[in-house]
Amino acid sequence: MKKVLLILVSFILCNASIAQTESAFDTGEWFKFKMSYSGWAKAGEATLTVNEDFIDGKPVFHVVGKGETTGVISWFFKVKDRYESYFDKEKLVPYRFIRDIDEGGHTKNIEINFDQKNNKAHVYNIKHNTRKVIDTKPNVQDMVSTFYYLRNKLDVSKLKVDDEIRTDMFFDGENYGFKIKYLGKETLRTAFGKVECLVFRPYVMAGRVFKEEESLTLWVSADKNRIPIRLKADLAIGSLRADLEAFRGLKHQFEIQF
């Protein structure tokens, strides 16, 4: 249970073709998600906030993601995570990534500075006071910037069912090949009304936690905002779900069917 919760907190904080001509988001956007186990027990909540800042004189988006367990789950396993990503406003590539977490007493405090010109990641482990430099892929993303990058790079007019979208991600000192499959469209009933969604299947590692490689499903609004509406994980026992609970600061009109 706790491993799945960590994965979902990280994924929420943490979605082919070249993009919409107009950006899907802007400074001031804010999301709040609620997480539940097997459809009834509240497991946690997470928020994502888009700010703006400067890195070495360059204007950047500064996204802050926070996640924590709540309710009954927090009685026996507490999670309090903070993720931050600073990425270029035009190129949408990250320059800095911060991970400060406390997961059941297991803590990490890591800062990564990306040299996108020379394809290097400078990893500073603040907790252990260690530094290392690791080679990265060109235009590599971090786990938070990936979501915003793909929101802008998604061209729905060219997507076909079973198309796979891939990007390179760097997380916790390692390079990952992130892959997600497009499943088509579906209209969801939400707290806001009916929302037409694009449905995706992020690939995960099958094993003790997930039944199979395709155990995660992600619903994103089909409008210009590309809002994450729902994330569901089918587990070996039960399921875990994250739903959008509140939002503000959207760049475009949220298209809701009543």
ChimeraX commands (.cxc) that place a marker at each C-alpha (Angstrom):
marker #1 position 0.00,0.00,0.00 radius 0.5
marker #1 position 2.61,2.54,1.01 radius 0.5
marker #1 position 4.69,1.99,-2.15 radius 0.5
marker #1 position 1.68,2.66,-4.35 radius 0.5
marker #1 position 0.85,5.80,-2.40 radius 0.5
marker #1 position 4.37,7.11,-2.93 radius 0.5
marker #1 position 4.16,6.37,-6.66 radius 0.5
marker #1 position 0.87,8.23,-7.00 radius 0.5
marker #1 position 2.01,11.20,-4.92 radius 0.5
marker #1 position 5.14,11.41,-7.07 radius 0.5
marker #1 position 3.25,10.92,-10.35 radius 0.5
marker #1 position 0.71,13.61,-9.56 radius 0.5
marker #1 position 3.51,15.91,-8.66 radius 0.5
marker #1 position 4.96,14.87,-11.25 radius 0.5
marker #1 position 1.65,13.62,-18.90 radius 0.5
marker #1 position 3.68,11.99,-30.64 radius 0.5
marker #1 position 3.66,14.89,-31.90 radius 0.5
marker #1 position 4.70,18.52,-31.74 radius 0.5
marker #1 position 2.41,20.75,-30.00 radius 0.5
marker #1 position -0.42,23.05,-29.64 radius 0.5
marker #1 position 0.55,26.45,-31.00 radius 0.5
marker #1 position -0.81,28.06,-27.82 radius 0.5
marker #1 position 0.47,27.28,-24.33 radius 0.5
marker #1 position -1.80,25.12,-22.16 radius 0.5
marker #1 position -0.90,26.85,-18.90 radius 0.5
marker #1 position 0.53,30.01,-17.34 radius 0.5
marker #1 position 1.66,31.54,-14.06 radius 0.5
marker #1 position -1.00,31.34,-11.36 radius 0.5
marker #1 position -2.40,27.93,-12.28 radius 0.5
marker #1 position -3.18,25.77,-9.22 radius 0.5
marker #1 position -4.52,22.23,-8.85 radius 0.5
marker #1 position -5.60,20.21,-5.82 radius 0.5
marker #1 position -6.07,16.43,-5.96 radius 0.5
marker #1 position -7.61,13.98,-3.51 radius 0.5
marker #1 position -6.48,10.34,-3.37 radius 0.5
marker #1 position -8.57,7.38,-2.27 radius 0.5
marker #1 position -8.00,3.66,-1.81 radius 0.5
marker #1 position -10.46,1.24,-3.47 radius 0.5
marker #1 position -12.93,4.08,-3.97 radius 0.5
marker #1 position -13.75,4.84,-0.32 radius 0.5
marker #1 position -10.84,5.47,2.08 radius 0.5
marker #1 position -9.22,8.88,1.67 radius 0.5
marker #1 position -5.48,8.31,1.34 radius 0.5
marker #1 position -3.93,11.73,0.72 radius 0.5
marker #1 position -3.91,14.96,-1.21 radius 0.5
marker #1 position -1.55,16.84,-3.52 radius 0.5
marker #1 position -1.27,20.33,-5.00 radius 0.5
marker #1 position 0.54,21.82,-7.99 radius 0.5
marker #1 position 1.21,25.56,-8.27 radius 0.5
marker #1 position 2.76,27.44,-11.21 radius 0.5
marker #1 position 4.87,30.48,-10.21 radius 0.5
marker #1 position 7.51,32.43,-12.12 radius 0.5
marker #1 position 11.15,33.19,-11.32 radius 0.5
marker #1 position 14.60,33.66,-12.87 radius 0.5
marker #1 position 17.53,31.23,-13.17 radius 0.5
marker #1 position 20.81,32.86,-14.22 radius 0.5
marker #1 position 18.83,35.77,-15.60 radius 0.5
marker #1 position 16.49,33.56,-17.67 radius 0.5
marker #1 position 12.73,33.78,-17.05 radius 0.5
marker #1 position 11.42,30.41,-15.87 radius 0.5
marker #1 position 8.28,28.76,-14.61 radius 0.5
marker #1 position 8.71,27.65,-11.00 radius 0.5
marker #1 position 6.31,24.79,-10.23 radius 0.5
marker #1 position 5.86,23.66,-6.64 radius 0.5
marker #1 position 4.26,20.28,-5.97 radius 0.5
marker #1 position 3.25,19.16,-2.48 radius 0.5
marker #1 position 1.84,15.80,-1.41 radius 0.5
marker #1 position 0.89,14.23,1.89 radius 0.5
marker #1 position -1.12,11.40,3.37 radius 0.5
marker #1 position -4.31,12.25,5.25 radius 0.5
marker #1 position -7.06,10.50,7.20 radius 0.5
marker #1 position -6.75,6.91,8.39 radius 0.5
marker #1 position -3.73,6.19,6.16 radius 0.5
marker #1 position -1.67,8.86,7.92 radius 0.5
marker #1 position -2.17,7.11,11.26 radius 0.5
marker #1 position 0.24,4.36,10.29 radius 0.5
marker #1 position 2.20,5.86,7.39 radius 0.5
marker #1 position 2.86,9.57,7.00 radius 0.5
marker #1 position 4.06,11.17,3.77 radius 0.5
marker #1 position 5.02,14.81,3.37 radius 0.5
marker #1 position 6.72,15.58,0.06 radius 0.5
marker #1 position 7.75,18.76,-1.73 radius 0.5
marker #1 position 8.93,18.89,-5.34 radius 0.5
marker #1 position 10.08,21.98,-7.22 radius 0.5
marker #1 position 10.99,22.44,-10.87 radius 0.5
marker #1 position 12.40,25.53,-12.56 radius 0.5
marker #1 position 12.05,25.22,-16.35 radius 0.5
marker #1 position 12.51,27.54,-19.32 radius 0.5
marker #1 position 9.37,29.46,-20.28 radius 0.5
marker #1 position 9.89,28.91,-24.01 radius 0.5
marker #1 position 11.87,25.67,-24.38 radius 0.5
marker #1 position 10.20,24.03,-21.36 radius 0.5
marker #1 position 13.45,22.29,-20.36 radius 0.5
marker #1 position 14.38,22.24,-16.65 radius 0.5
marker #1 position 17.33,24.09,-15.12 radius 0.5
marker #1 position 16.77,23.09,-11.49 radius 0.5
marker #1 position 14.85,20.36,-9.67 radius 0.5
marker #1 position 14.39,19.98,-5.91 radius 0.5
marker #1 position 13.07,16.94,-4.05 radius 0.5
marker #1 position 12.53,17.31,-0.29 radius 0.5
marker #1 position 10.59,14.36,1.12 radius 0.5
marker #1 position 9.67,12.61,4.36 radius 0.5
marker #1 position 7.99,9.27,3.70 radius 0.5
marker #1 position 7.37,7.31,6.86 radius 0.5
marker #1 position 10.62,8.64,8.38 radius 0.5
marker #1 position 12.60,8.01,5.17 radius 0.5
marker #1 position 13.93,11.42,4.15 radius 0.5
marker #1 position 15.67,12.83,1.07 radius 0.5
marker #1 position 16.74,16.35,0.20 radius 0.5
marker #1 position 18.22,16.57,-3.28 radius 0.5
marker #1 position 18.87,19.50,-5.61 radius 0.5
marker #1 position 19.68,18.90,-9.28 radius 0.5
marker #1 position 20.99,21.65,-11.57 radius 0.5
marker #1 position 20.78,20.83,-15.27 radius 0.5
marker #1 position 23.38,21.99,-17.77 radius 0.5
marker #1 position 21.20,21.60,-20.86 radius 0.5
marker #1 position 23.96,22.88,-23.16 radius 0.5
marker #1 position 26.45,20.19,-22.16 radius 0.5
marker #1 position 23.90,17.49,-21.22 radius 0.5
marker #1 position 24.96,17.22,-17.58 radius 0.5
marker #1 position 23.07,16.94,-14.29 radius 0.5
marker #1 position 24.81,18.31,-11.20 radius 0.5
marker #1 position 23.30,16.35,-8.30 radius 0.5
marker #1 position 23.69,17.74,-4.78 radius 0.5
marker #1 position 22.54,15.45,-1.96 radius 0.5
marker #1 position 21.95,17.99,0.79 radius 0.5
marker #1 position 21.23,15.39,3.47 radius 0.5
marker #1 position 24.57,13.58,2.95 radius 0.5
marker #1 position 26.49,16.61,1.63 radius 0.5
marker #1 position 27.64,14.79,-1.53 radius 0.5
marker #1 position 27.92,16.00,-5.12 radius 0.5
marker #1 position 28.19,14.22,-8.45 radius 0.5
marker #1 position 27.85,15.01,-12.15 radius 0.5
marker #1 position 25.93,12.63,-14.43 radius 0.5
marker #1 position 25.54,12.61,-18.21 radius 0.5
marker #1 position 21.98,13.20,-19.46 radius 0.5
marker #1 position 20.07,12.98,-22.72 radius 0.5
marker #1 position 19.61,16.19,-24.77 radius 0.5
marker #1 position 16.66,18.27,-23.55 radius 0.5
marker #1 position 16.10,15.91,-20.63 radius 0.5
marker #1 position 13.10,16.54,-18.37 radius 0.5
marker #1 position 12.61,16.14,-14.62 radius 0.5
marker #1 position 9.55,14.39,-13.19 radius 0.5
marker #1 position 7.59,17.63,-12.74 radius 0.5
marker #1 position 8.57,19.46,-15.94 radius 0.5
marker #1 position 7.65,16.34,-17.96 radius 0.5
marker #1 position 3.97,16.89,-17.20 radius 0.5
marker #1 position 4.02,20.54,-18.32 radius 0.5
marker #1 position 6.21,19.81,-21.34 radius 0.5
marker #1 position 3.80,17.19,-22.65 radius 0.5
marker #1 position 0.74,19.35,-21.97 radius 0.5
marker #1 position 2.18,21.83,-24.45 radius 0.5
marker #1 position 3.59,19.29,-26.91 radius 0.5
marker #1 position 0.42,17.28,-27.37 radius 0.5
marker #1 position -1.13,17.61,-30.84 radius 0.5
marker #1 position -4.46,15.79,-30.52 radius 0.5
marker #1 position -5.21,16.13,-34.22 radius 0.5
marker #1 position -2.32,13.79,-34.98 radius 0.5
marker #1 position -2.87,11.31,-32.13 radius 0.5
marker #1 position -4.22,7.87,-32.98 radius 0.5
marker #1 position -5.32,5.15,-30.59 radius 0.5
marker #1 position -2.32,3.10,-29.39 radius 0.5
marker #1 position 0.18,5.83,-30.34 radius 0.5
marker #1 position 3.06,5.93,-27.86 radius 0.5
marker #1 position 4.53,9.21,-26.60 radius 0.5
marker #1 position 8.10,9.08,-25.30 radius 0.5
marker #1 position 10.44,11.49,-23.59 radius 0.5
marker #1 position 13.68,11.34,-21.61 radius 0.5
marker #1 position 13.47,11.97,-17.87 radius 0.5
marker #1 position 16.13,12.30,-15.16 radius 0.5
marker #1 position 15.17,11.40,-11.59 radius 0.5
marker #1 position 17.13,10.61,-8.45 radius 0.5
marker #1 position 20.45,10.38,-10.27 radius 0.5
marker #1 position 19.27,8.18,-13.14 radius 0.5
marker #1 position 18.09,8.55,-16.73 radius 0.5
marker #1 position 14.68,7.10,-17.60 radius 0.5
marker #1 position 12.88,6.54,-20.87 radius 0.5
marker #1 position 9.35,7.67,-20.00 radius 0.5
marker #1 position 6.62,6.15,-22.20 radius 0.5
marker #1 position 2.86,6.66,-22.27 radius 0.5
marker #1 position 0.22,5.23,-24.65 radius 0.5
marker #1 position -2.85,7.05,-26.00 radius 0.5
marker #1 position -6.08,5.05,-25.53 radius 0.5
marker #1 position -8.65,7.42,-27.03 radius 0.5
marker #1 position -11.37,9.71,-25.61 radius 0.5
marker #1 position -13.82,9.23,-22.75 radius 0.5
marker #1 position -16.31,11.51,-21.01 radius 0.5
marker #1 position -16.01,11.42,-17.20 radius 0.5
marker #1 position -18.53,12.48,-14.59 radius 0.5
marker #1 position -16.69,14.76,-12.17 radius 0.5
marker #1 position -17.50,17.14,-9.31 radius 0.5
marker #1 position -17.48,19.93,-11.91 radius 0.5
marker #1 position -19.76,18.21,-14.43 radius 0.5
marker #1 position -19.10,15.95,-17.42 radius 0.5
marker #1 position -15.63,16.43,-18.89 radius 0.5
marker #1 position -14.41,15.03,-22.20 radius 0.5
marker #1 position -10.98,13.51,-21.60 radius 0.5
marker #1 position -8.02,12.13,-23.45 radius 0.5
marker #1 position -7.09,8.78,-21.91 radius 0.5
marker #1 position -3.47,7.63,-21.52 radius 0.5
marker #1 position -1.70,4.55,-20.18 radius 0.5
marker #1 position 1.68,5.32,-18.54 radius 0.5
marker #1 position 3.93,2.26,-18.47 radius 0.5
marker #1 position 5.00,0.96,-15.06 radius 0.5
marker #1 position 7.02,-1.99,-13.80 radius 0.5
marker #1 position 4.89,-5.07,-13.11 radius 0.5
marker #1 position 5.56,-6.89,-9.84 radius 0.5
marker #1 position 4.41,-6.91,-6.26 radius 0.5
marker #1 position 2.65,-3.53,-6.51 radius 0.5
marker #1 position 1.08,-3.43,-9.97 radius 0.5
marker #1 position -0.71,-6.31,-11.67 radius 0.5
marker #1 position 0.97,-5.62,-14.99 radius 0.5
marker #1 position 2.97,-3.08,-17.01 radius 0.5
marker #1 position -0.22,-1.29,-18.05 radius 0.5
marker #1 position -1.83,-0.88,-14.61 radius 0.5
marker #1 position -1.99,2.94,-14.60 radius 0.5
marker #1 position -4.60,5.03,-16.43 radius 0.5
marker #1 position -4.56,8.83,-16.76 radius 0.5
marker #1 position -7.44,11.07,-17.88 radius 0.5
marker #1 position -6.59,14.58,-19.16 radius 0.5
marker #1 position -9.16,17.17,-20.26 radius 0.5
marker #1 position -9.54,17.36,-24.03 radius 0.5
marker #1 position -9.75,21.16,-24.01 radius 0.5
marker #1 position -6.82,23.54,-24.44 radius 0.5
marker #1 position -5.86,23.32,-20.75 radius 0.5
marker #1 position -4.95,19.59,-20.79 radius 0.5
marker #1 position -5.96,19.40,-17.10 radius 0.5
marker #1 position -5.18,16.13,-15.25 radius 0.5
marker #1 position -8.65,14.97,-14.20 radius 0.5
marker #1 position -8.05,11.48,-12.82 radius 0.5
marker #1 position -5.30,8.91,-12.27 radius 0.5
marker #1 position -6.12,5.30,-11.38 radius 0.5
marker #1 position -3.80,2.44,-10.41 radius 0.5
marker #1 position -5.01,-1.16,-10.50 radius 0.5
marker #1 position -3.14,-3.00,-7.77 radius 0.5
marker #1 position -2.53,-6.59,-6.84 radius 0.5
marker #1 position -5.07,-5.91,-4.08 radius 0.5
marker #1 position -7.59,-3.11,-4.59 radius 0.5
marker #1 position -6.98,0.15,-6.43 radius 0.5
marker #1 position -5.79,3.69,-5.76 radius 0.5
marker #1 position -7.26,6.77,-7.41 radius 0.5
marker #1 position -6.40,10.48,-7.59 radius 0.5
marker #1 position -9.09,12.97,-8.65 radius 0.5
marker #1 position -8.94,16.68,-9.34 radius 0.5
marker #1 position -10.75,18.36,-6.44 radius 0.5
marker #1 position -10.17,22.07,-7.02 radius 0.5
marker #1 position -8.42,24.44,-9.42 radius 0.5
marker #1 position -7.84,28.09,-10.26 radius 0.5
marker #1 position -5.86,30.27,-12.66 radius 0.5
marker #1 position -6.54,28.27,-15.83 radius 0.5
marker #1 position -5.29,29.92,-19.01 radius 0.5
marker #1 position -8.26,28.77,-21.09 radius 0.5
marker #1 position -11.96,28.20,-20.52 radius 0.5
marker #1 position -12.57,24.85,-18.81 radius 0.5
marker #1 position -14.95,22.99,-21.11 radius 0.5
marker #1 position -17.59,21.28,-18.95 radius 0.5
marker #1 position -20.71,19.46,-20.17 radius 0.5
marker #1 position -23.71,19.76,-17.83 radius 0.5
marker link #1:1,2 radius 0.2
marker link #1:2,3 radius 0.2
marker link #1:3,4 radius 0.2
marker link #1:4,5 radius 0.2
marker link #1:5,6 radius 0.2
marker link #1:6,7 radius 0.2
marker link #1:7,8 radius 0.2
marker link #1:8,9 radius 0.2
marker link #1:9,10 radius 0.2
marker link #1:10,11 radius 0.2
marker link #1:11,12 radius 0.2
marker link #1:12,13 radius 0.2
marker link #1:13,14 radius 0.2
marker link #1:16,17 radius 0.2
marker link #1:17,18 radius 0.2
marker link #1:18,19 radius 0.2
marker link #1:19,20 radius 0.2
marker link #1:20,21 radius 0.2
marker link #1:21,22 radius 0.2
marker link #1:22,23 radius 0.2
marker link #1:23,24 radius 0.2
marker link #1:24,25 radius 0.2
marker link #1:25,26 radius 0.2
marker link #1:26,27 radius 0.2
marker link #1:27,28 radius 0.2
marker link #1:28,29 radius 0.2
marker link #1:29,30 radius 0.2
marker link #1:30,31 radius 0.2
marker link #1:31,32 radius 0.2
marker link #1:32,33 radius 0.2
marker link #1:33,34 radius 0.2
marker link #1:34,35 radius 0.2
marker link #1:35,36 radius 0.2
marker link #1:36,37 radius 0.2
marker link #1:37,38 radius 0.2
marker link #1:38,39 radius 0.2
marker link #1:39,40 radius 0.2
marker link #1:40,41 radius 0.2
marker link #1:41,42 radius 0.2
marker link #1:42,43 radius 0.2
marker link #1:43,44 radius 0.2
marker link #1:44,45 radius 0.2
marker link #1:45,46 radius 0.2
marker link #1:46,47 radius 0.2
marker link #1:47,48 radius 0.2
marker link #1:48,49 radius 0.2
marker link #1:49,50 radius 0.2
marker link #1:50,51 radius 0.2
marker link #1:51,52 radius 0.2
marker link #1:52,53 radius 0.2
marker link #1:53,54 radius 0.2
marker link #1:54,55 radius 0.2
marker link #1:55,56 radius 0.2
marker link #1:56,57 radius 0.2
marker link #1:57,58 radius 0.2
marker link #1:58,59 radius 0.2
marker link #1:59,60 radius 0.2
marker link #1:60,61 radius 0.2
marker link #1:61,62 radius 0.2
marker link #1:62,63 radius 0.2
marker link #1:63,64 radius 0.2
marker link #1:64,65 radius 0.2
marker link #1:65,66 radius 0.2
marker link #1:66,67 radius 0.2
marker link #1:67,68 radius 0.2
marker link #1:68,69 radius 0.2
marker link #1:69,70 radius 0.2
marker link #1:70,71 radius 0.2
marker link #1:71,72 radius 0.2
marker link #1:72,73 radius 0.2
marker link #1:73,74 radius 0.2
marker link #1:74,75 radius 0.2
marker link #1:75,76 radius 0.2
marker link #1:76,77 radius 0.2
marker link #1:77,78 radius 0.2
marker link #1:78,79 radius 0.2
marker link #1:79,80 radius 0.2
marker link #1:80,81 radius 0.2
marker link #1:81,82 radius 0.2
marker link #1:82,83 radius 0.2
marker link #1:83,84 radius 0.2
marker link #1:84,85 radius 0.2
marker link #1:85,86 radius 0.2
marker link #1:86,87 radius 0.2
marker link #1:87,88 radius 0.2
marker link #1:88,89 radius 0.2
marker link #1:89,90 radius 0.2
marker link #1:90,91 radius 0.2
marker link #1:91,92 radius 0.2
marker link #1:92,93 radius 0.2
marker link #1:93,94 radius 0.2
marker link #1:94,95 radius 0.2
marker link #1:95,96 radius 0.2
marker link #1:96,97 radius 0.2
marker link #1:97,98 radius 0.2
marker link #1:98,99 radius 0.2
marker link #1:99,100 radius 0.2
marker link #1:100,101 radius 0.2
marker link #1:101,102 radius 0.2
marker link #1:102,103 radius 0.2
marker link #1:103,104 radius 0.2
marker link #1:104,105 radius 0.2
marker link #1:105,106 radius 0.2
marker link #1:106,107 radius 0.2
marker link #1:107,108 radius 0.2
marker link #1:108,109 radius 0.2
marker link #1:109,110 radius 0.2
marker link #1:110,111 radius 0.2
marker link #1:111,112 radius 0.2
marker link #1:112,113 radius 0.2
marker link #1:113,114 radius 0.2
marker link #1:114,115 radius 0.2
marker link #1:115,116 radius 0.2
marker link #1:116,117 radius 0.2
marker link #1:117,118 radius 0.2
marker link #1:118,119 radius 0.2
marker link #1:119,120 radius 0.2
marker link #1:120,121 radius 0.2
marker link #1:121,122 radius 0.2
marker link #1:122,123 radius 0.2
marker link #1:123,124 radius 0.2
marker link #1:124,125 radius 0.2
marker link #1:125,126 radius 0.2
marker link #1:126,127 radius 0.2
marker link #1:127,128 radius 0.2
marker link #1:128,129 radius 0.2
marker link #1:129,130 radius 0.2
marker link #1:130,131 radius 0.2
marker link #1:131,132 radius 0.2
marker link #1:132,133 radius 0.2
marker link #1:133,134 radius 0.2
marker link #1:134,135 radius 0.2
marker link #1:135,136 radius 0.2
marker link #1:136,137 radius 0.2
marker link #1:137,138 radius 0.2
marker link #1:138,139 radius 0.2
marker link #1:139,140 radius 0.2
marker link #1:140,141 radius 0.2
marker link #1:141,142 radius 0.2
marker link #1:142,143 radius 0.2
marker link #1:143,144 radius 0.2
marker link #1:144,145 radius 0.2
marker link #1:145,146 radius 0.2
marker link #1:146,147 radius 0.2
marker link #1:147,148 radius 0.2
marker link #1:148,149 radius 0.2
marker link #1:149,150 radius 0.2
marker link #1:150,151 radius 0.2
marker link #1:151,152 radius 0.2
marker link #1:152,153 radius 0.2
marker link #1:153,154 radius 0.2
marker link #1:154,155 radius 0.2
marker link #1:155,156 radius 0.2
marker link #1:156,157 radius 0.2
marker link #1:157,158 radius 0.2
marker link #1:158,159 radius 0.2
marker link #1:159,160 radius 0.2
marker link #1:160,161 radius 0.2
marker link #1:161,162 radius 0.2
marker link #1:162,163 radius 0.2
marker link #1:163,164 radius 0.2
marker link #1:164,165 radius 0.2
marker link #1:165,166 radius 0.2
marker link #1:166,167 radius 0.2
marker link #1:167,168 radius 0.2
marker link #1:168,169 radius 0.2
marker link #1:169,170 radius 0.2
marker link #1:170,171 radius 0.2
marker link #1:171,172 radius 0.2
marker link #1:172,173 radius 0.2
marker link #1:173,174 radius 0.2
marker link #1:174,175 radius 0.2
marker link #1:175,176 radius 0.2
marker link #1:176,177 radius 0.2
marker link #1:177,178 radius 0.2
marker link #1:178,179 radius 0.2
marker link #1:179,180 radius 0.2
marker link #1:180,181 radius 0.2
marker link #1:181,182 radius 0.2
marker link #1:182,183 radius 0.2
marker link #1:183,184 radius 0.2
marker link #1:184,185 radius 0.2
marker link #1:185,186 radius 0.2
marker link #1:186,187 radius 0.2
marker link #1:187,188 radius 0.2
marker link #1:188,189 radius 0.2
marker link #1:189,190 radius 0.2
marker link #1:190,191 radius 0.2
marker link #1:191,192 radius 0.2
marker link #1:192,193 radius 0.2
marker link #1:193,194 radius 0.2
marker link #1:194,195 radius 0.2
marker link #1:195,196 radius 0.2
marker link #1:196,197 radius 0.2
marker link #1:197,198 radius 0.2
marker link #1:198,199 radius 0.2
marker link #1:199,200 radius 0.2
marker link #1:200,201 radius 0.2
marker link #1:201,202 radius 0.2
marker link #1:202,203 radius 0.2
marker link #1:203,204 radius 0.2
marker link #1:204,205 radius 0.2
marker link #1:205,206 radius 0.2
marker link #1:206,207 radius 0.2
marker link #1:207,208 radius 0.2
marker link #1:208,209 radius 0.2
marker link #1:209,210 radius 0.2
marker link #1:210,211 radius 0.2
marker link #1:211,212 radius 0.2
marker link #1:212,213 radius 0.2
marker link #1:213,214 radius 0.2
marker link #1:214,215 radius 0.2
marker link #1:215,216 radius 0.2
marker link #1:216,217 radius 0.2
marker link #1:217,218 radius 0.2
marker link #1:218,219 radius 0.2
marker link #1:219,220 radius 0.2
marker link #1:220,221 radius 0.2
marker link #1:221,222 radius 0.2
marker link #1:222,223 radius 0.2
marker link #1:223,224 radius 0.2
marker link #1:224,225 radius 0.2
marker link #1:225,226 radius 0.2
marker link #1:226,227 radius 0.2
marker link #1:227,228 radius 0.2
marker link #1:228,229 radius 0.2
marker link #1:229,230 radius 0.2
marker link #1:230,231 radius 0.2
marker link #1:231,232 radius 0.2
marker link #1:232,233 radius 0.2
marker link #1:233,234 radius 0.2
marker link #1:234,235 radius 0.2
marker link #1:235,236 radius 0.2
marker link #1:236,237 radius 0.2
marker link #1:237,238 radius 0.2
marker link #1:238,239 radius 0.2
marker link #1:239,240 radius 0.2
marker link #1:240,241 radius 0.2
marker link #1:241,242 radius 0.2
marker link #1:242,243 radius 0.2
marker link #1:243,244 radius 0.2
marker link #1:244,245 radius 0.2
marker link #1:245,246 radius 0.2
marker link #1:246,247 radius 0.2
marker link #1:247,248 radius 0.2
marker link #1:248,249 radius 0.2
marker link #1:249,250 radius 0.2
marker link #1:250,251 radius 0.2
marker link #1:251,252 radius 0.2
marker link #1:252,253 radius 0.2
marker link #1:253,254 radius 0.2
marker link #1:254,255 radius 0.2
marker link #1:255,256 radius 0.2
marker link #1:256,257 radius 0.2
marker link #1:257,258 radius 0.2
view
